[in-house]
Amino acid sequence: MKNDVTDKSIMRRYLDDMYTQEEARGLLSRLKDDIHAPMLDELATDVWKEAAMEELTTGMEREKYKEEASRLLKRIEHKKRTWFRRIVLTVASASAVVLLIFGGINLLGYMDKRQISYLEASTSYGESRQIRLPDGTQLILNSCSRVRYPNSFVEDERQIELEGEAYFQVQRNEKQPFIVRTARFDVRVLGTCFDVKAYSSDEVVSVDVESGKVQVDLPEAMMRLQAKEQVSINTLSGEYSKRCEERDVAVWRKGGLRFSSTPVRDVAKELERMYNCRITFAEGQEFNNLISGEHENKSLEAVLQSMEYTSGIRYRKEGNHIFLFK
């Protein structure tokens, strides 16, 4: 009760332009709590009664309230709240002062949003990295990948940006969906485990769901995936393939490789990222092969031998350079 009386007194001084910065910040922070709603209602009623008794009818009194509101605005936020300035400068009666009460309550939240900074994490060839996001979500970046995320999720959605591949274990929050934005598509979830492969240099990108449900938003389409479902999207033709398989998701976390009708040039890029090598193709020859197969902790040499056996594409290895030919 004593605190309510003190807060009400500070708020009246706030309205009368007689307060300290510490008082205003502390009060506005406490007013975010719903338990202060009765005090706000009582204060608003007092202001309305005073306005009715004063019967502001002269232009001079209206100008006085304009000046007081403008002065209060400058103390709160001189440069940031341009939209708020337009409202306050049109004040013509004490009723607008009541609006200042409720506008001020949201001031700290607005200032917090303006103070958000963004962090980036990346990996190089043959490297993976585990990251914990501000909401408790865990992700593992595959090689040659990058993620950008805010230091705090304060909006209605938890948005991050991904270039490359990452496995996610998203902390569930139904009121704040988690969105992975890539150059090709967006993935929206509430809380689940899934893998996103979206290298901008690859022909085929994909989403692989381990548990729960995800929504994949494309420029002109949308699809939903459940546990054990995967969608592969060909960025050149626009075609996609959706399938359901009982298999491990993101085998690359344990050093494995998996290809499922993958264009051979995408296979080459993945081998480059994983083994830190350079792969070139013989000029004048067509390489439209689709490669399938799974390899567990195999050496680069073993993977190349397997690919040669199944596709007929031969290789020549000179140090860190691999030359593919037919």
PyMOL commands that set and color helices and strands:
alter all, ss='L'
color gray80, all
select helices_A, chain A and resi 2-15+21-30+34-54+59-76+82-88+95-105+107-114+251-254+264-275+300-311
alter helices_A, ss='H'
color red, helices_A
select strands_A, chain A and resi 118-122+129-132+138-141+146-150+158-169+178-181+186-189+193-198+204-211+213-218+221-226+229-234+240-244+257-263+278-281+290-295+314-318+321-325
alter strands_A, ss='S'
color yellow, strands_A
deselect
rebuild
show_as cartoon
